Amino acid sequence: MDSKNQFQFDSTQYRLIDFGEEQKLESFGGVVVCRETPSALGIKGDRKVWDTAHLTCGRDGKLINVNRVWEGSGKSDWTTRFGSFEFELRQTPTGQVGIFPEQATNWSWIHNLPMELSGLKALNLFGYTGGSTMALAARGAEVVHCDAAKSVVNWARSNARRSGLENAAIRWIVEDAMTFVRREIKRGNKYHIVVADPPTFGRGPSGESWKIQRDFEKLLIGLSQLTLDQCSMLLFSCHTPEFDHHQLASLVNDTFTVKTNQLESFRLTIPSTSGKVLPSGHCVRWFKPLRNGVPS
């Protein structure tokens, strides 16, 4: 893979140009996109730069849960790169494009971990388009990528092919996250690495419902049964205002056997070229520290 300094977004591949008034202006692979973000509520943007947008995305009406409407012109083969990873981008009805740039800090963290991942079994729940899956697979981990949407799993698989990881040890699973965890417990399967980036709300392929405030603690308890004393790495993030990184850290500490001073918790952010920093979720992560070259 690329060197440490190269494993990041090049400015031609992604930039947060500005944000304000519940919107953000970003450049993905040279296509400038204006779309909504609740994190920019009450912040003033530099409206002089917003006319550069090639694409705008907004709600079709006043209701919260309606599909978004895209206007403008993009690219027929729209992609962006992060290090050696290539992501196909699309204009989706939810307003997403296929990559969460704030997760770049976690992909770099995985890339630079001072431990051997080859042969370790990793589970990536709510895996979306595969950024964390590719970061783990590129380090030699054997990854199970699970998401409830078949189209998104196919999208992630395509990204892996584009990134030269078509022969990596990745299993692609379309299933509700809670259902998959319960089945893995019954099968007696174990994982060394667990990654999850759950949404606030979601639906499984068979109509299962997910609510983070109701279900996240139960999910963590199930995941702790899948790791037990084999756990080598944890990475949890979310974009739910009611869950901050202090609460995430408390839940992880209560569920997994990790030392508090080894658990890193922080707010996910994206710096803009205008000098402002956009809050973009919360994260906790941990890995088993090495002692004399081996996990302690």
N, C-alpha and C positions, 0 to 999 in steps of 0.2 A: 504494500500500500504506500501512499504518499508519506513523506516525512511529517514530523509533528507540525511544523510551520505551514505546510501545505494543506493539512487536513482541516479545512475551513472553507467558508463561502468566499469565493472570489467576488469582487464588487460587480463584475459583469454578470454573475449568476444570481445573486440576490442582494438587494439593498432595501432597507426601510428608509424611505425618503423623508416622510413626515407623518404626523398623526395629530388628530384633534377633532372635537365635536363628534365623537363616537365613530370616527372613520380613520382609516390608515391608508397611506399611499406607499405602495411597494413596487419594486422592479424584480420580476422573475425572468431570468434569461432574456433580458432586454424588453420585455413587455411590462408596461407600467399599469398597475391595477389599483383602483380605488374601491375599497369595500369596508363594511362596518366592523367596529370593534368596541364593545362596551367599556374596555379599559381606558379609552380616550374620552370618557364622559367628563365634561367640565374643563377640558384642556383646549386651548386655542391653537389652531393650526396656521401654517403659513399659506394662505389661500393662493398666493402668487404662483406656487409650484404645482397646484392641483390640476391646472389645465393641461398638464403633460400626460394625463392618463389615457392609455389606449382602450382600457376596459373599465367599466364601472359596474358594481354589483349592489343592488338594494332590494328591499322588500317590496313585494307586490301587494300593497295595502298596509293597513295599520296593525294587523295581527302579528303576534310574535312567531307563531309556528307555521308560517307560510313559506313556500319556496321563494328563493331569491331570483331576481331577474337580472340578466347580464346584458349590457349594452356596449357597443363599440366593436372593434376588430382586433383579434389576436393573431396567433400563428396556427397553421394546420398541424405542424409537428412541434409542439411546445414542450420544451424540457428545461431543466436546470440541473446543475451539478454541484455536489458537495464532496470535495476531495475526489475519490475515485468512483463515487456513487452518482448515478444518473437517475433523475426522477422525471417521469412523464407527468405533465400538468394538464388539467382539464378545468373547464368552467362547470362546476357542479351546482345542482339545485339548492344545496345547503350554503352556498357561498364559499366553500373551500376550494382549493386548487390542487390538493394532493401532497402538500408538504407543510409541516409546522416548523418554521425556521427557528423558533425558540428551543427546539429539541437539539439543535446543532451542538450546544454545549455538552449534552449527554453523549452524542455520538463521538465527539472528540474525547470525552472522558473514557469511554469504552476503548477507543483506539489506543489511548495512552496508559491504560491500567498497567501497573507494574506486577503483573501476574500472568501466568500461562493459562489461556482459555481453551487450547486445543483439547478436544475430547470431552469437555464439560458439557452437560446437558442444560439447555436454556429454554425457558418458556416466555414468550412474548404475547401477552394478552392485550386485546383491543389493538392489534398490531398495525392497523391502518395500512399505509402504503409501503411499510417495510424499512424505514430508516434505521430503527434499533435492531431489527432482524439482520439487516445487511452489516451493520457495525459488528455485531456478535459473530456472524458467520465468517466475516473477513478475518477475524482473529482466531478462527478454527473451532468455535463452539458448534455443537450440534443443536440446532434451533427448531423449536416447534412454534410456528407463527399461527396465532388464532385470532380470527375476527368473525363477527356475525354476518357480514355481508359478502356474498360470493363474488360480486363484482369488484369489491375492494381487495379481496384476497388475490383475484386474478391480476389486478393492477399491481399489487406488491410483487407478485411473481414475475410480471413483465419488467418491473424496475430492477429486480435481481438479475434478470437476463441482460438487460442493458448495461448493468454494472459489472459484468463478467463473473457473476456468481451463480450461473445456471447449474453448475455441478456441485455447488456447496451443499452441505448436509442440512437442508431445510425441509421440514414437513409443513405443508400448507393445509390448515384446518379451517373449515367453515362451521362454526358452532357458537352458541351462546357461551360466554366466558364462565359463568357460574356452573352451567351444565357440564362443560368440559372439565372443570376442576373437580367436580364431584365424581365424574367418571374416572378420572385419573387416580383419585384417591382409592376408589374401589379396585382399580387395576393394580394398585401397589406401585405405580410409577413414581420416581423421585427426580428432582431437578437440583442442580447446583446453583442455577441463576434464574431469577424471576424478575421480569419487567412488565409493568402495566401502566397504561395511560388511559384510565377510564373516562368516559364522557359523563356529563351531569345526568342525562337521560339517554336511554337507548332501547332498541328492540332486537331480540334474537331472531334467527331464521324461522323459528316455529311460533313466533309471537311472544316469547318470553320478554318480560319487562325488566329494565335495569334503572335503578335510582341510586345515585352514589351515596346520598345521606342514609338511605335504608340498607344498602347492600355492601358498601365498601368494607366495613369491619368484618362481615361474614366472609367476604372474599379473601381478606388477609388471613383469617383463621384457616380457611381451606388451603391457601398457599403455604402456610407454615407447616401443614401436614404433608405437603409435597416436597418440602425441603428438609425439615428436621435438622439433624446435626451435619448434613451435607452442604448446607448453604455456603456459597462463596461470594455471592453478589446479589444485591437488591437495588432496584431502581423503580420508584413510583412517582408519577406526576399526575396533575389534574389541572383543569381550567375552571373549576367551580368556585365562585366567590365565597361560598360558605366554608370552604376548606382551605385554610392557609397552611404553609409548610410546618408551622409549629404543631398544628393539629395532626398533620400527616406523620410527623416525627413521633408524636405521642402514641398514635395508633400502632406504628411499626414497632416502637420500643415495647409496647404492651403485648405484642403478638409474636415477635421474633426474638431469638436469643442473640442480641447484639449489644455491644457496649455503647452507652449513650454518647461518649466522647468520640466514637468512631463513626457516628451517623451524621452525614452532612445534610442539612436542610436549608433551602434557600428559595427565593422568589425567582421564577424564570422571567427573563427580560430580553428585549431586543433593542440595541442601540440604533438610533437613527443617524443619518448623515447630517441632520440639522443640529445634532448634539443632545437631543432629548432621549430619554430611555422609556420604552413602552413596557409596562407590566404585562406579562403574558402567561400567568399561571404559577404553580408552585411545585416543588420537587423535593424528594428525599432520596438519598442514595448511600450505599454502603458497600464495601468489599472487605473480605477477610484479609487483614494486613499480613505481610510476609515477615517471617522471623527466620533468619539464616537461610533465606531463599525458598522457604516453604510456608504455606498458610499456617498462621498461629492459631 
